[in-house]
Amino acid sequence: MSDGTANGTFAIDAAVSTCTQPGQLTQSGKTLFFTATDDLHGEELWGLPVSNTPPMLQGIEATSLIYRGNSPAKVVTASLTVSDADRTELTGATIQITGNYHQRQDLLSFAGSGGIFGRWNPAEGILTLTGRATVTAYQAALRAVKYRNLSSKPSPAMRTVTFAGSAR
């Protein structure tokens, strides 16, 4: 670093809490600090700005979805919007029936598209979407999630469905 620039490269991963070379990494607020040592300048403290604002999911309809038991699956939301201030791609999303879930009745489904795949966990009522794709592709995928009740006599309790996105 005799001319003020690094002689070589190294990768910083958000999951790394320590690094043996060029020094220890610590995170404070939105800056990642590390120390680097060279023969000319000795030990120097460096700071890199870090940003990881979670994706924003908003704009879900204020009205309830009306569903009759044993009917074909219905799209949960057609108006949800997705945005991310830091990234143009997301790596996943979860959709969960968080209120009044009935394991043997309720089902969330998604037909994979655009490199995004879905996996239903009936024990917890969670549909997990995975795959690196654009924010726009995830918006389309979340708008394609469907609800179905498998019972001919479903519980009349209103269900609550919660959406969340992730970017790593």
N, C-alpha and C positions, 0 to 999 in steps of 0.2 A: 504494500500500500504506500510506497514511497512517493507516488505522485498524487495521492488522495483517492485513487480508485483501487478496487479489489483486484488482486492478482489471482484469479481463479473464481470458481463459483461454488455455491452450496445451495441446497434446497431447504426451505422452511415450510414445514407442514403444520397446520393449525393444531394437529393432534400431538405434536412434539412439545414436551415441557422442558426438556434439557437437551443440550447438544454439546458434545465434547470438542468439536472444532467448528468454528473458531473460538467458541467460548460458551458460557451459559446463556440460555434464552429465558427471558422472563416477560410476562405480559402485564401491562398496566393500562387499564382503560382501553383505548383504541390504538396503542402503540406497542410494538414488539421491540424490546430492547435486547441487545446482545453485545458482548465485548469481543473485540478482535485485537490480536497482538502482532506487531511486526518489529523488526530490529531497529528501524529508524524512529518510529513514533511511540513505541512501547504499547501499552494497553489503551485502547480507545473504546468509548461507549458509542454504540450506534443505535438509532431508533428508526423503525419502519412503521408507517401507519398501517393499521389493521382495520378492516371494515367487514362486518358480517351481520348486516341487518337482515332479520328473517323476512321471508317472502310475505307479502300482504295479500290476504284473500278476503274479498269483501263483495258486497252487492247481491247477496243471496235474497231471494224473494221474501217479502214480509208475510205473505200469505202461506197457509199450510197446504201441503200436498194432500189431496184427497185420494185415498186408495181403498179399494174393496178387496177383501180376501180372495185369494186364488185367481186374481186378475193378472194379465200380463205385467211385466216389470215396467215401472215408470221412471223417467228421468227425475232425479232429486232436485236439480237446479239448472235453469237455462240462462241465468243472468250473472252467475258468479264471475268475478274478475280477479286476475292474478297479476301482481307486479312485484318487482324486486329492484331495490335501489342499487344493489351491488353487482348483480349478475344478470346475464342474459339467458342462463340455463339453470334448471333445477335438477335435483337428483332423486326426489321422492315426494310423496304426499300420503297422508292418512285420512281416511274417512271412517268415522266411528259412530255407531248408534250409541250415544251416551245417555240417553234417557229412555227408560221403559223397554230396554232390549229384551226380546224373547228368543232365546237360542234356537228353538225348534220351529220358529215361525219366520223370523226376519232374515232377509238376505240382501246384501249389497253386491252389485256385480259391475264389471267393467270389461269390455272387449279390448284387449291390447291394441295399441296403434302408435305409430311414430316412435318406436323404440321404448315405449312405456308399457310395462306389464303390471297386471294386478294379481294380488293374492288375498283370498278371503280367509279370515280366521274366525270360524263360527263360535269358538269358545269365548272370545272377547268381543265379538261384534265389530271387528276392525277389517277394513279393506285397505291394504297397503299397496301403493303404486310405487314402482321403482324403475330406474333407467334415466340416464342423462338425456335431457331434451330441453328445448327452448321453453321459455315462460309461456309463450303462446300455445305450444303443444300441450303443456300441463293444464292450461286454462281449458282447452278443448277436451282433454281427458277428464278433468273434474266435472265438466258439464255433461259428460257422457255416462257418469255413474248413475246406476239405476237401483231402485228399491223394489223388492217384491216380498209379499207375505205368502208363505207356503200353506197356510192353514185355511180351511173353508170357514172356520169360525175364529178369526183372529182376535186377540185381545184388543179392546177398544181404546186402550191407553195411547195417548199421543206420544210418538217417538220424537227424540231430538237427535239430529245428525250433526256432527261436528267435523269440520274440514281443517286440515293443517298442511302446510307445505314445508319442504326443506331444501336447502342448497348447501353443499359442502365443497 
